Amino acid sequence: MTSKDKTIIAIATAAAPSAIGIVRISGADALRGVTAAFAPFRKKTPEPNRVYHGELRAGNVTDDIVAVYYKAPRSYTGEDCVELFCHGSPALLRGVVDYFILEQGFTGAEGGDFTARAFANGKIDLTGAEGIYDVINAETEAEIRGAYSQLTGELRRRIERLQSAVIAARAKTEAAIDYPEEDVEEQTAEQLSGDIEAIRAEINALISSFSTGRIVRDGVRVALVGKPNAGKSSLMNALLGYDRAIVTAEKGTTRDTLTENYVYKGMKFVLTDTAGLRETESLPERQGVERAKAAANECDVAVVVAVAGERDLGVFELEKSLAVNGRRVIVAENKVDIAPSIIPGAVAVSAVTGEGITELKDRIFAACEVTATGGAAINNTRQLGCVTEAKAAIDRAAEALGAVPPELISADLYEAYAALGRVTGVTGSDALAEEIFKKFCVGK
């Protein structure tokens, strides 16, 4: 990250021609440098949080622009900031940045510099920074909702409540240390037992939220499974709305998994077509079958594709075998344009005519509808790792309660507190924060 005593500058919009391009500046010299090159058409003395229309003369670049000055600490970074809204020519914007670097002594910002300063100045925590990154990279409405909840501090507040509970529990152990009489220790152990169990329950709930956060961020994994020639590839094309998978009348056409994304009702779905499940002597097809089984075991929703009108016990056996570990299983009876549906509870579909495709999408969506709500969920492995470390420390404290001196219980509780603090960045190393900010583009 760029040294905090430097005034940094960067283009904050995409490097492509556009109606408007934004140049962002942050640091102690932001206002001085801009004032030297910008002449407002009306009021000459800039005031914070006001929009000024005027002419920018930045070396060889002249432009009719709008400028906004944000006075510290009421800015994104917590420092003095200026944003210049110029015409969106990449050459013009580069010329503006070059002028301020060469003539005003500003420093070109690195990726994540602005957000790193916001974190350093207490404007956001690490979960808020990750929320900003996720909002920028969101592809669906559900991702935006989940990321926005982090950006606005929902997860931070949940973590802080947990930390407060840990501090309160630790205070009781400190009382037992200060007053080591036997009856005090016994009373403290009894009180702590309930406190620690409540903390453990909340941590477990937080860990469980990772599956929700992961699905919102990465998408619902949907696998199409079934015997050869059930029409899985045709069904994939119908769900996507375009031809992605090769379709032939020959059995075993699909010999590898094929994955593509689609968005439905604001949610991302990661759809995987798989090889038909059967015994075969063909080595490539056997490998395809193994990959099909792996995809079925890793998915969130398994769609068992059956053939309409066929009484196949294998469909029910496959449905039963996949319905484990909370996985949702939906039976789609394909080819109802040729034969009637006979499986109770199955979705009757035709990949050829499109019949039942919307109903199947609705059933898949409903299977994971809870994920569309967003909320204060863990949504990346960094956060999960920190909370898992906190859980391990709380588990140790719970198991040792009453069997070891209170000093050891207090140490475990402190470890839990510190691990939770690493989620938000209250505790932890600067190197960890820098790794997060390095993912950001220049200008953010």
GUROVEX-804539 format. One line per field, with one value per residue (C-alpha): residue number from 1; residue in one letter; x, y, z. Coordinates in Angstrom, 3 decimals, padded with zeros to 6 digits, always signed. Example, Ala and Ser with C-alpha at 12.3 -4.5 7.8 and 13.67 -1.06 7.14 Angstrom:
2
i: 1,2
aa: a,s
px: +012.300,+013.670
py: -004.500,-001.060
pz: +007.800,+007.140
//
This chain:
444
i: 1,2,3,4,5,6,7,8,9,10,11,12,13,14,15,16,17,18,19,20,21,22,23,24,25,26,27,28,29,30,31,32,33,34,35,36,37,38,39,40,41,42,43,44,45,46,47,48,49,50,51,52,53,54,55,56,57,58,59,60,61,62,63,64,65,66,67,68,69,70,71,72,73,74,75,76,77,78,79,80,81,82,83,84,85,86,87,88,89,90,91,92,93,94,95,96,97,98,99,100,101,102,103,104,105,106,107,108,109,110,111,112,113,114,115,116,117,118,119,120,121,122,123,124,125,126,127,128,129,130,131,132,133,134,135,136,137,138,139,140,141,142,143,144,145,146,147,148,149,150,151,152,153,154,155,156,157,158,159,160,161,162,163,164,165,166,167,168,169,170,171,172,173,174,175,176,177,178,179,180,181,182,183,184,185,186,187,188,189,190,191,192,193,194,195,196,197,198,199,200,201,202,203,204,205,206,207,208,209,210,211,212,213,214,215,216,217,218,219,220,221,222,223,224,225,226,227,228,229,230,231,232,233,234,235,236,237,238,239,240,241,242,243,244,245,246,247,248,249,250,251,252,253,254,255,256,257,258,259,260,261,262,263,264,265,266,267,268,269,270,271,272,273,274,275,276,277,278,279,280,281,282,283,284,285,286,287,288,289,290,291,292,293,294,295,296,297,298,299,300,301,302,303,304,305,306,307,308,309,310,311,312,313,314,315,316,317,318,319,320,321,322,323,324,325,326,327,328,329,330,331,332,333,334,335,336,337,338,339,340,341,342,343,344,345,346,347,348,349,350,351,352,353,354,355,356,357,358,359,360,361,362,363,364,365,366,367,368,369,370,371,372,373,374,375,376,377,378,379,380,381,382,383,384,385,386,387,388,389,390,391,392,393,394,395,396,397,398,399,400,401,402,403,404,405,406,407,408,409,410,411,412,413,414,415,416,417,418,419,420,421,422,423,424,425,426,427,428,429,430,431,432,433,434,435,436,437,438,439,440,441,442,443,444
aa: m,t,s,k,d,k,t,i,i,a,i,a,t,a,a,a,p,s,a,i,g,i,v,r,i,s,g,a,d,a,l,r,g,v,t,a,a,f,a,p,f,r,k,k,t,p,e,p,n,r,v,y,h,g,e,l,r,a,g,n,v,t,d,d,i,v,a,v,y,y,k,a,p,r,s,y,t,g,e,d,c,v,e,l,f,c,h,g,s,p,a,l,l,r,g,v,v,d,y,f,i,l,e,q,g,f,t,g,a,e,g,g,d,f,t,a,r,a,f,a,n,g,k,i,d,l,t,g,a,e,g,i,y,d,v,i,n,a,e,t,e,a,e,i,r,g,a,y,s,q,l,t,g,e,l,r,r,r,i,e,r,l,q,s,a,v,i,a,a,r,a,k,t,e,a,a,i,d,y,p,e,e,d,v,e,e,q,t,a,e,q,l,s,g,d,i,e,a,i,r,a,e,i,n,a,l,i,s,s,f,s,t,g,r,i,v,r,d,g,v,r,v,a,l,v,g,k,p,n,a,g,k,s,s,l,m,n,a,l,l,g,y,d,r,a,i,v,t,a,e,k,g,t,t,r,d,t,l,t,e,n,y,v,y,k,g,m,k,f,v,l,t,d,t,a,g,l,r,e,t,e,s,l,p,e,r,q,g,v,e,r,a,k,a,a,a,n,e,c,d,v,a,v,v,v,a,v,a,g,e,r,d,l,g,v,f,e,l,e,k,s,l,a,v,n,g,r,r,v,i,v,a,e,n,k,v,d,i,a,p,s,i,i,p,g,a,v,a,v,s,a,v,t,g,e,g,i,t,e,l,k,d,r,i,f,a,a,c,e,v,t,a,t,g,g,a,a,i,n,n,t,r,q,l,g,c,v,t,e,a,k,a,a,i,d,r,a,a,e,a,l,g,a,v,p,p,e,l,i,s,a,d,l,y,e,a,y,a,a,l,g,r,v,t,g,v,t,g,s,d,a,l,a,e,e,i,f,k,k,f,c,v,g,k
px: +000.000,+001.097,+002.524,-000.241,+001.542,+001.202,-001.717,-002.913,-004.762,-006.342,-009.027,-012.015,-014.030,-013.498,-010.714,-013.089,-014.777,-017.846,-019.987,-018.359,-014.998,-014.092,-010.677,-010.392,-007.874,-007.232,-004.746,-003.718,-002.815,-005.934,-007.691,-004.524,-003.559,-006.998,-007.467,-004.330,-005.867,-009.624,-011.571,-015.239,-017.579,-019.265,-018.196,-014.419,-013.855,-014.723,-016.840,-017.155,-019.941,-020.901,-020.818,-018.833,-019.034,-015.979,-012.978,-010.045,-006.700,-004.349,-001.261,-002.179,-005.660,-008.584,-012.075,-015.452,-015.939,-017.794,-015.777,-016.759,-014.663,-015.065,-013.398,-011.845,-013.107,-016.421,-015.187,-014.784,-011.167,-011.488,-009.022,-009.551,-010.859,-011.714,-013.537,-013.350,-016.166,-014.678,-015.679,-014.933,-012.112,-009.412,-006.720,-008.189,-008.394,-004.825,-003.699,-005.416,-003.777,-000.363,-000.622,-001.339,+001.456,+004.067,+003.063,+001.359,+003.427,+000.586,+001.286,-000.459,-002.625,-002.178,-005.085,-007.089,-005.270,-008.431,-010.214,-007.061,-007.050,-010.740,-009.898,-006.872,-008.987,-011.798,-014.355,-014.889,-013.805,-012.479,-015.944,-017.047,-014.054,-014.905,-018.498,-017.343,-015.278,-018.217,-020.643,-018.256,-017.969,-021.583,-023.346,-026.810,-029.280,-028.768,-025.015,-025.633,-027.952,-025.502,-022.540,-024.463,-025.359,-021.621,-020.840,-023.359,-021.957,-024.460,-021.759,-019.531,-022.331,-022.995,-019.303,-019.156,-022.114,-020.302,-017.125,-019.069,-020.468,-016.959,-015.656,-018.483,-017.707,-014.009,-014.763,-016.308,-013.166,-011.106,-013.309,-012.574,-008.852,-009.008,-011.110,-009.864,-012.151,-013.605,-017.271,-016.559,-014.932,-017.911,-020.418,-018.357,-018.193,-021.977,-022.551,-019.955,-021.445,-024.596,-022.679,-020.245,-023.004,-024.854,-021.670,-020.995,-024.545,-024.184,-020.774,-022.197,-025.052,-022.526,-020.516,-023.714,-024.419,-021.364,-023.334,-025.852,-023.126,-021.256,-024.362,-025.271,-021.730,-020.835,-024.266,-026.489,-024.754,-027.270,-026.384,-028.432,-028.042,-029.653,-029.228,-028.003,-030.442,-032.779,-032.350,-030.054,-028.137,-031.345,-032.709,-029.547,-030.005,-033.665,-032.818,-030.093,-032.258,-029.619,-027.698,-024.661,-024.485,-024.140,-027.298,-027.496,-029.641,-026.553,-026.104,-022.995,-022.626,-021.809,-018.582,-017.507,-019.194,-020.272,-020.931,-022.643,-024.280,-027.745,-029.562,-033.155,-035.098,-031.898,-030.022,-027.047,-027.292,-024.275,-025.748,-023.763,-024.655,-023.217,-022.553,-025.288,-024.961,-024.435,-021.939,-019.634,-016.433,-015.372,-012.598,-013.530,-017.178,-016.249,-014.277,-017.278,-019.522,-017.130,-017.153,-020.941,-021.070,-018.660,-020.772,-023.896,-022.210,-020.935,-024.104,-026.686,-029.606,-029.646,-032.106,-032.703,-033.777,-036.172,-037.891,-041.645,-043.691,-040.863,-041.167,-037.561,-036.806,-033.322,-034.813,-036.133,-032.892,-030.859,-033.215,-032.870,-029.080,-028.647,-031.017,-028.338,-026.555,-029.340,-029.091,-032.362,-033.381,-035.899,-037.133,-037.728,-039.705,-038.513,-040.018,-043.656,-044.254,-043.874,-045.334,-047.390,-045.832,-046.278,-043.961,-045.797,-044.258,-042.012,-041.870,-043.231,-041.001,-040.197,-036.830,-038.135,-041.349,-040.346,-043.265,-042.569,-039.201,-040.400,-041.910,-038.597,-036.714,-039.179,-038.677,-034.891,-035.150,-037.535,-035.102,-032.620,-034.952,-033.626,-030.345,-032.011,-032.500,-028.818,-028.246,-025.326,-023.749,-020.128,-019.403,-015.720,-013.176,-011.121,-014.056,-014.939,-011.386,-011.421,-014.792,-013.732,-010.671,-012.979,-015.166,-012.150,-011.177,-014.749,-014.980,-011.792,-013.157,-016.463,-014.809,-012.296,-014.771,-014.532,-011.580,-008.778,-007.800,-009.797,-006.621,-006.718,-010.401,-009.652,-006.865,-009.210,-011.821,-009.211,-008.215,-011.868,-012.123,-008.967,-010.089,-013.435,-011.576,-009.650,-012.932,-013.378,-009.688,-009.830,-007.124,-004.688,-001.775,-001.464,-000.330,-003.764,-005.497,-003.096,-003.873,-007.543,-006.920,-004.622,-007.659,-009.184,-008.784,-006.926,-009.223,-011.066
py: +000.000,+003.578,+005.502,+007.247,+010.620,+010.725,+012.284,+009.596,+009.826,+007.326,+006.921,+005.394,+004.327,+001.662,+002.169,+002.542,+005.452,+006.633,+009.695,+010.398,+009.421,+009.961,+010.860,+010.289,+012.062,+011.523,+013.072,+016.249,+018.064,+017.077,+020.439,+022.502,+020.596,+020.701,+024.408,+025.138,+023.609,+024.043,+027.294,+027.151,+029.205,+030.745,+030.461,+030.590,+029.249,+025.532,+024.254,+020.604,+018.416,+020.812,+020.277,+022.792,+023.226,+024.729,+024.429,+022.124,+023.099,+020.232,+020.837,+020.005,+018.856,+021.262,+020.034,+021.267,+019.261,+018.901,+018.669,+017.622,+018.252,+016.023,+017.327,+014.884,+012.897,+012.950,+011.170,+007.619,+007.419,+009.633,+012.071,+015.180,+013.896,+015.420,+013.714,+015.132,+014.186,+014.630,+013.567,+009.870,+009.755,+007.383,+009.627,+012.700,+010.968,+009.684,+013.213,+014.583,+011.979,+012.528,+016.275,+015.938,+013.404,+015.392,+018.964,+018.711,+015.903,+013.439,+009.687,+007.197,+004.943,+001.193,-001.245,-000.946,+002.154,+004.194,+001.393,+000.624,+004.226,+003.959,+000.910,+002.585,+005.619,+003.575,+004.237,+000.523,-002.851,-005.813,-007.287,-003.906,-003.858,-007.361,-006.220,-003.370,-005.796,-008.185,-005.408,-004.334,-007.900,-008.980,-010.652,-011.112,-009.287,-011.878,-011.249,-007.512,-007.977,-010.274,-008.004,-004.886,-006.401,-006.779,-003.331,-001.781,-003.656,-006.459,-009.101,-006.698,-006.013,-009.731,-010.339,-007.444,-008.847,-012.166,-010.461,-008.589,-011.889,-013.375,-010.343,-010.673,-014.365,-013.637,-011.013,-013.763,-015.883,-012.874,-012.558,-016.179,-015.486,-012.407,-014.206,-017.806,-019.087,-022.471,-021.377,-018.437,-020.769,-023.139,-020.310,-018.891,-022.286,-022.638,-019.167,-019.626,-022.902,-021.189,-018.227,-020.394,-022.619,-019.533,-018.264,-021.671,-021.856,-018.450,-019.352,-022.608,-020.652,-018.277,-021.172,-022.694,-019.418,-020.029,-022.359,-019.562,-016.978,-019.320,-020.022,-016.344,-015.508,-018.497,-019.717,-022.740,-025.847,-027.876,-031.258,-033.022,-036.764,-039.897,-042.736,-042.234,-040.735,-039.388,-035.982,-034.331,-032.344,-031.215,-030.222,-028.223,-026.303,-025.668,-024.354,-022.093,-020.876,-021.622,-024.594,-025.245,-029.045,-031.347,-033.416,-036.631,-039.774,-041.869,-043.031,-041.822,-038.566,-036.696,-038.123,-035.259,-032.749,-029.512,-026.478,-023.192,-020.440,-018.985,-016.357,-016.787,-014.454,-012.665,-015.838,-017.429,-021.132,-023.209,-025.920,-029.081,-031.641,-035.078,-038.355,-040.989,-043.360,-046.921,-049.762,-049.501,-050.973,-047.682,-046.051,-042.451,-043.117,-044.751,-041.644,-039.543,-041.611,-041.095,-037.346,-037.442,-039.121,-036.536,-033.668,-035.235,-035.571,-031.976,-030.209,-028.315,-029.497,-032.745,-033.001,-036.670,-036.804,-039.658,-040.617,-040.077,-043.251,-045.553,-047.453,-047.343,-048.293,-046.874,-043.370,-043.899,-045.535,-042.622,-040.090,-041.799,-042.096,-038.395,-037.058,-036.869,-034.083,-031.599,-031.941,-031.283,-033.750,-033.013,-035.581,-034.175,-036.484,-035.522,-036.169,-035.669,-034.570,-038.259,-040.104,-039.149,-038.435,-041.329,-040.479,-038.908,-035.590,-035.316,-032.181,-033.038,-031.402,-031.453,-030.111,-030.039,-028.030,-026.137,-027.519,-027.463,-025.673,-022.651,-024.953,-026.819,-023.532,-022.541,-025.861,-025.495,-021.912,-022.890,-025.582,-022.837,-019.849,-019.110,-018.059,-015.181,-013.258,-012.379,-011.204,-011.359,-014.504,-015.569,-015.613,-016.417,-018.886,-016.211,-015.310,-018.980,-019.789,-017.060,-018.114,-021.774,-020.844,-019.055,-022.157,-024.348,-022.025,-021.938,-025.731,-026.064,-023.689,-025.570,-028.970,-027.781,-025.816,-026.905,-029.184,-026.652,-023.365,-020.290,-018.802,-021.450,-020.831,-017.109,-017.789,-019.827,-017.080,-014.507,-016.682,-016.798,-013.013,-012.484,-014.927,-013.138,-009.828,-011.097,-011.325,-007.554,-006.635,-005.346,-007.899,-009.445,-008.391,-005.598,-008.226,-009.863,-006.566,-005.845,-009.213,-008.244,-004.785,-006.136,-007.746,-004.328,-002.510,+000.798,+003.671,+001.819
pz: +000.000,-000.680,+002.286,+004.268,+004.106,+000.315,-001.526,-003.909,-007.218,-009.605,-012.238,-010.425,-013.476,-016.124,-018.657,-021.603,-023.394,-021.478,-020.863,-017.496,-016.047,-012.399,-011.005,-007.256,-004.997,-001.276,+001.103,+002.859,-000.380,-002.324,-002.118,-002.649,-005.770,-007.346,-006.564,-008.605,-011.730,-011.327,-011.746,-010.654,-012.825,-009.775,-006.116,-005.889,-002.363,-002.275,+000.598,+001.615,+000.225,-002.544,-006.283,-008.350,-012.109,-013.720,-016.002,-015.337,-016.843,-016.158,-018.276,-021.875,-020.863,-020.587,-019.733,-018.539,-015.335,-012.052,-008.807,-005.286,-002.166,+000.915,+004.064,+006.541,+008.322,+006.411,+003.312,+002.032,+003.198,+006.275,+004.657,+002.545,-000.787,-004.144,-006.995,-010.506,-012.891,-016.343,-019.830,-020.106,-022.640,-021.334,-022.865,-021.172,-017.796,-018.065,-018.917,-015.804,-013.568,-015.168,-014.583,-010.867,-010.431,-012.364,-011.477,-008.073,-006.534,-006.075,-006.062,-008.325,-006.160,-006.050,-006.076,-002.860,-001.589,-000.999,+000.860,+002.871,+004.083,+004.956,+007.093,+008.701,+009.600,+011.127,+008.399,+007.743,+009.143,+007.148,+006.593,+005.245,+002.895,+001.700,+001.256,-000.986,-003.074,-003.360,-004.366,-007.133,-008.425,-007.838,-010.754,-009.241,-007.011,-004.268,-004.308,-004.055,-001.061,+000.721,+000.015,+001.005,+004.375,+005.046,+003.677,+006.083,+009.076,+009.771,+010.191,+012.148,+014.621,+015.039,+015.720,+018.182,+020.131,+020.369,+021.526,+024.211,+025.472,+025.581,+027.505,+030.034,+030.521,+030.877,+033.540,+035.661,+035.379,+036.428,+039.526,+040.382,+039.974,+042.217,+044.860,+044.849,+047.610,+046.707,+046.817,+044.482,+041.957,+042.096,+041.621,+038.765,+037.038,+037.252,+035.824,+033.109,+031.942,+030.682,+029.269,+027.341,+025.963,+024.696,+023.043,+021.529,+020.113,+018.457,+017.009,+015.635,+014.042,+012.511,+011.090,+009.692,+007.890,+005.698,+003.441,+002.864,+002.260,-000.060,-002.145,-002.435,-003.507,-005.711,-006.798,-006.194,-007.556,-009.572,-011.090,-013.771,-013.191,-014.564,-017.001,-020.596,-023.108,-020.445,-022.068,-019.527,-022.136,-023.839,-020.446,-019.727,-022.975,-022.132,-018.658,-020.066,-022.929,-025.564,-026.965,-024.792,-024.620,-027.623,-028.135,-030.200,-030.196,-029.423,-025.823,-024.033,-025.989,-022.768,-021.389,-019.161,-016.911,-018.560,-016.366,-017.175,-015.111,-015.360,-013.300,-012.150,-009.857,-008.894,-007.905,-009.628,-010.452,-011.496,-013.715,-014.466,-017.120,-016.387,-018.162,-018.021,-015.074,-016.298,-016.308,-019.318,-020.715,-022.286,-020.253,-021.239,-020.410,-017.071,-016.170,-017.152,-014.893,-011.969,-012.575,-012.747,-009.338,-007.922,-009.276,-007.772,-004.380,-004.396,-005.572,-003.524,-005.643,-007.625,-010.510,-011.304,-014.944,-015.739,-018.997,-019.086,-019.245,-018.107,-014.830,-013.673,-010.069,-010.558,-010.437,-006.909,-005.754,-007.134,-005.539,-002.154,-002.350,-003.146,-000.471,+002.240,+004.140,+003.480,-000.299,-002.096,-004.803,-007.551,-010.057,-013.545,-015.822,-019.295,-022.750,-021.710,-025.301,-026.200,-023.187,-020.100,-016.706,-014.269,-011.341,-008.370,-007.311,-010.361,-012.486,-015.922,-018.530,-022.194,-023.225,-026.813,-026.348,-023.187,-021.191,-017.442,-017.702,-015.717,-013.078,-012.820,-012.393,-009.678,-007.877,-008.010,-006.760,-003.948,-002.798,-001.875,-001.494,+002.014,+000.413,-001.374,+001.875,+002.413,+005.985,+008.387,+007.021,+006.689,+002.974,+002.555,+003.875,+005.654,+007.866,+008.340,+009.443,+012.097,+013.512,+013.477,+015.552,+017.996,+018.202,+019.010,+021.877,+023.240,+022.986,+025.028,+027.663,+027.867,+028.219,+030.825,+032.937,+036.569,+035.867,+035.415,+037.105,+035.982,+034.491,+031.737,+031.042,+030.821,+028.311,+026.092,+026.220,+025.228,+022.257,+021.197,+021.513,+019.436,+016.732,+016.409,+016.223,+013.213,+011.293,+011.502,+011.714,+015.300,+016.047,+013.598,+011.429,+008.872,+006.363,+006.501,+005.729,+002.878,+001.267,+001.211,-000.252,-002.963,-004.604,-005.290,-008.572,-008.818,-007.839,-005.074
//
